Amino acid sequence: MNNSPKIIISGGGTGGHIFPAVAIANALKRLVPSCDILFVGATGRMEMEKVPAAGYKIIGLNISGMQRGSIVKNLALPFKVIGSVNRAIQIIKEFKPDAVVGVGGYASGPLLYAASLKGIPYLIQEQNSYAGVTNKWLGKKASKICVAFDGMDQFFPTDRILKTGNPVRKEVVDIQGKHFQGAELLKLDPLKKTIMVTGGSLGAGTLNKAIEKHLPDILAQDVQVIWQTGKYYYQGIVERLGLDYHPNVRILEFLNKMDLAYAAADVIISRAGAGTIAELCLIRKPVILVPSPNVAEDHQTKNAMALVKNGAALLINDRSAEDTLVKAALELLNNKEQSEKLSENIGKMALPEADEIIAGEVLKLIK
């Protein structure tokens, strides 16, 4: 291997793809500080902002996914794909990478396909328990496929699969001894039981409706709530309830100090994105997962089921969550034995060194 390997990391679209990509890049830099890393993302998507903020160069491809319910918008898709593959070939010619990594998201497909045409070895980091169409197709020529769940041989060649887990942001899962600090930051009582609700950076309508509808039930038991509403819902909730609705309720658009919020919570309610699940396994708290119904191939339900069948989480489906979620959370809070069992079992599923293991595999691809 040369002293300054050149590596392209492609993909993005959501935090669930971007954070692992940046974690892999950081691990590569720790292992080989002189390596040259270029990101390739989709123009107009979140990675175009988040990746430079993490200190890396990024180039955007003009690519998007299928638009549900809009035939007109999908007419341009084949042209975008062809254009993106041609641009990806050009990027590979100019940058001359020794290896390419795909983390999923719109830009990953054209870039990995271009790498296969140019004979560049590539690694796929499949985050979910159910592989999407693009990754299944690209997996046939991948040198290595790093996965986070068992049973992935139904999608990929068995001899190239390595179970590494999903890379997480280390600072987010470092919660040891921070319970009181977290409660203080959020202006909560550290001795009261606390539920944390998170629907990701954009928010989850179902989770927000469930909490808002059942706030009287939560307050009747003198339970506290760390309620991360997400960007889309924050304004409406604050207008309806007021920012200082009750001393036990902390309404936040976004959690900047995720580690302190996790540390302050006794029970966590969350969507079931693969990256979030990887964090929750390391945090080792009792969790209720409400999979989003709005994702491709319903992969969040499949992610959640991987935990449920190991007794590591509870699952409430999106359809019934508005009526049943809060009741289930309050019951779990009051059930010490069940809480301890869930914490123990989710902890057994943690794979803490994913970023370094994947980075090591990328470096092995370089002759």
N, C-alpha and C positions, 0 to 999 in steps of 0.2 A: 504493500500500500504506500502511495506517495505521502509526503509529509503534510501536504495541504489538500486533502480530499475535497472535491466539489460535490455538493449534495443539493438536490431540489426536493422540497417538501410541498406537496400539492393538496389542495382541498380547502374546506371551510364551509361557510354558509351559516353556521350556528356556533355558539360557544362550545357546544358539545364536540365539534370537530376542531375548532381553533385552539382551545386550551391544551388538548393532547399534542397537537402539532408543535406548539411552542415549547411544551415540556420535553418533547423528543429533541428539538433543536438545542435547547439548553443543555440536555444530557450529552449530546454530541460535542458541544463546546467544552463541557467539563472533561470529556474523554480525550478529545483532540482539539485543544484551543485554537490551532491554526486552520481548522476546517472552514471552508467557504460555503455558506448556506444561502440559498435563494428560495423564497416562497413563491408559489403561483396560486392565485385565488381567482374568484369570480368578481368582475367589475361591479361596483355598487353594493357588494355584500360586506358584512361585518369585518371580515378579515383584512380588508383594505385599510381599515383604521386600527384594528387591534394588533396586527403583526408589526407595523412600524413602531407602535407604542412599546412593543416588547424588544425593539432594537434590531429588527431584521428587515432586509429589502424584500419587496413583493412586487410582482407583475400581475396585472389582471387580465383574464380572458373574458371575452364577451359571450358568456354562456349562462343559461338559466335552465330550470327544470320544467317539467310538464305543468301547465296551468290547468288545474281542475275546473271544468265547466266553461272553458273558453277555447273554442276551436280556432278562432281567429288568431289569438296569441300563440297557439301551438304551430301555426303554419310556418312561422319563421324558424322554428326549432332546428330542422335539418340543416338549414343554412348556417345557423349559429354553431352547430356541432362541427360541420366541415371547416368553417372559419377558425374555430378554436383549435382543432387538430393541426391545421396549417400553422397557426401562430405558435402552438406548442412545439412543433418540429423546429421552427425558427429559433425559439428560446433555447432548445436543446443544442442546436448547432452553434449558437453564440456562446452559451455558458459552458458547454462541454462537461456535463455532470458525470461523475464516476458511478453514481447510484441515484435512484429516485424513490421517494416515499410517498404513498397515497394514503390520506387519512379519511377519505370520503368527502362528500360534498360535490357540487357541480363541476369544479375545475379538475377534480381528481381523474375523471374518466378520460378526457382528451389528452391530458399530460402523460398518464400511464400508457395509453394506447400509442402515443408518439414515441415514448421510451421503448416500447416493444418493437416498433418499426425500425428503430435505430440501434437495436441490440444492447440497450442500456439495462443492466439488472435493476429490478424494482421490488420493493417490499410493500405489501398492503397491511395497514393497521385497521382491522375490522373491529369496530367498537361494540356492535350490537350482537345479540344472541341469534339474530336472523339476518343473514346477508342479503343485501339488495341486489337487484338484477345486474347493475354495472360491475360491482365487485365480484359477483359469481363469474361473470364473463372474463374479467381481467385476471381473476385468480388462476385461470388455466395456464397463463404464462409467467405468473409471479415466481420470483426466486424463493420468497418466504412470505407466509401470511401469519401475522401476529394477532391472536384472538384473545377475548376476555372471558369466554364462556365455553363450557364443555359441549360436545355434540356437533362441532362445526364441520366435521368430516362429511356431513350431508350436503355441504356447499362447496367445499374445497378439496384438492388432492391431499390425502392424509399425510403423505411424506413431507409436505411443505408447511404444515401447520405447527405453530408453537404457541402454547398458552402462556401469555405474558401478563394479562390483565390490561386495564386502560391506564395510561399515564394521568396523574392528577396534579393539580397545583399544590405543591408541598405546603405552602403557607396557609392554605385553606383548611387542611386536615390536622394542623398542629394545634390541638385543643387542650393538651394536658395542663391541668392546674389553672385553667382560665375561666372557670365557672363564675367566680365572683367578679372578675374583671369584665366579663361579658354582660352580666346583670347590671353592673355599674354603668357601662357605656350606654346600655339601652334603657337606663333609668327604671329598672325592674327590681323587685324584691328577690334576692338570691335564695330565700327560703321558701318561696311559693312555687308550686308546680307550674311548669311552662311548656306550652305547645309552640313549635315553630312551623310556619306554613310557607313553603316556597314554590312558586310556579315558574322559576327561571327569570331571566332578565326582562322578557316581554310580558310575563305573567300568564296565569291560567284562569280563564273565566269561571270554570266549574268550582275550583278551589275557593276563589273569592266569593262566589255566590253562597257556597256552603257556610263559610265563616260568617259572612254578613247576616245570613238568615238565622244562624244559631248563636250569635253573640250573647243573648240573654242566658242561654243554657250554660255557656262557658263561665260567664260572670257569676251565675248562681252558685257555682262550685268554687268560686274565688280562685280560678285558674287564670294565668297570664298567657298572652298571645304575642309572639313575634310574627307579624303578618307582613310578609313581603309581597306586595300586590302585583309588581311588574309595571313596566312603563305604560302599557295600554289602559290600565284600569285605575291607576293611582288617583288621578284627578277626580274622576267620578265618585270614587269611594270617599275621598276627603270632603268633597262637596256635600255628600249625603250625610256623613257622620261627624264631620269636623275632625281636625287633626288631633285634638286632645279629647277624644270621645270618652275615654275612661282611663284611670291610672294603670289598669291591668292590661291595656291594649296598646301595642306599639305598631302604628301603621307606617310602613316604609315602602318607597318605590323600589329601592335597590339596596342590597346589603353590601356595603364596601368592606366591612370587616366580617366576612363570612365565618372565619374561625371562632370569633367571639360569640356570634349568634348560635352556631352549633354548640359551643361550650355551655351556653346559658340554658339550652333547651333540654327537656326531659323526654319529649316525644317529638318526632319530626314527621310532617306530612309533606309529600313531594310528588312530582311527576316521576317518570321512570326512564329518563334518558340515561344512556350508558355511562356517560361521564359522571353524572350525579350519583348513580349507583356505586361507581368505583370509590367516590368520596365517602359515601355513607357506610360502605364496608370498613373503611379505615377509621371512621368516627366511632363506630360501635355503639350506636344508640338505637332504641326501639323505633321502627319506621313503619309508616303506613304509605303505601304507594298507590297513586291514582293515575294509571297510564293514560297518556293523551290519545284520543281516538283519531287525531288529525295527522298522523305520521304514516309514512309509506309502510306497507305490509304489516301494519299494526305491531311494529317491532317493540314498542314500549311494553305492551302486554307480555310479549315473549321474554323481554328482559326481566320484568317483574316476576314472572312465573319461575324463572331460574332461582330466584331467592325464596319464593313462597314454598317451593317443593323441598327446600332445605330447612324449612322452619325459621327463615332468617328475616322475614318481613310479612306484613299483612297487606292484602290487596283489596281495594274497593273499586269497582268499575265506575267509569265516568258517568254513566246513565243514572246510577243510584246515589252518587256521592253527595249531591245537594241535600238529600234527606238523611243519609246514614253516616256520613263521614265524621261529623263532630261527635256524635254519640259513640262511635267506635273509638275515637281518640280519647274521650273522657274515660271510657271503660278501661282502655289500655293504661292510662295514667294511674288508675286506681288498682291495677292488677300488677303488683310487684313481681310476682313469680313469672308471669308471662313476659313482662318487660325485660327481666334479667335473661330469660331464655332467648328472646329475640336478639338482644345485644350480644350474647355469647355466640349465637349461630351466625349472625351477620359478620362478626369479627373473624370467624373461621374462613370466610370467603374473600378476605382482603388479600390483594397482591400488591405489596407496597413498592417494589422496585421496577415497575413496568417501564418507566422512561429509560432507565439505564440499560435494561435488558434489550429493549428494542433498538436503542442507539448502537449497542454492541453488535446486534444482528446486521444493522445497516453497514457498519464498518467491515464486517466479514464478507459482504457482497463485493467489496472493492478489491479487485485483483492486485 
